[in-house]
Amino acid sequence: MLLAIDTSTQTSGIALYDEFVLIGEMIWRTASHHTVELAPAVQDLMNRCMVSPAELKAVAVALGPGSFTSLRIGLALAKGLALSLNIPLLGIPTFEFQAAQQPLAAEPLLTVLPAGRSRLAVQEFSSSSGCWQPQDEARVMTAEEISDRISGPTRICGEMSPSERQVIGRKWKNAMIAPPALAMRRPSMLAELAWKRWNEGEVDDPALLAPIYLHVAGMIQE
């Protein structure tokens, strides 16, 4: 049994995954209450799915980019569980599992998520060898800058406000924005990628695992 934790943004998610079976999943919107909501949510999901801590064999956590505070909270809980239960810990970049849940296509894919102060973190992927592969480093841009960047048919997915979707969608012939249900990050996909890596022997050292932060004009992404 693997527990996956995603606290990259104000949208939090957890999932229980076991041998290619999704046991349970929770996704909710929090108002910067990760500290008080996350641990009870994990306990609630485990109770609902009748899973005991002793049944957990690995824990996975989203590494970001994302909110400085929320990422630290998710990573702290994941590390605490891994160390207290003596089980493997796996960190997965947020954009990696966000892209993985999108259908493969010939067009490039832009994954986005909130970066604070009316900005978005964005990374481009392309379909290659049966999966989405990153084509550049994640960076912070405004919705207007993302719109200006689009010059041909491009798929876009991720957490965006209605106004951001409208601005990016002005490139209506080229901006192929995923509907909200498909664009939402799924902790079950985080769990699926982590399960595969765990079975391939790729685990992380809790002492060395750190969140991915983006820097803008000398400031850490908030």
Buried (B, 14 or more C-beta within 10 A) or exposed (E): BBBBBBBBBBBBBBBBBBEEEBBBBBBEEBEEEBBEBBBEBBEEBBEEBEBEBEBBEBBBBBBBBBBBEBBBBBBBBBBEBBEEBEBBBBBBBBBBBBBBBBEEEEBBBBBBBBBBEEBBBBBBBBBEEEEBBBEEEBBBBBBEBBBEBBEEBBBBBBBBEEEBBEBBBEBEEBBBBBEEEEBBBBBBBBBBBBBEBBEEEEBBEBEEBEBBBBEBEEEEBB
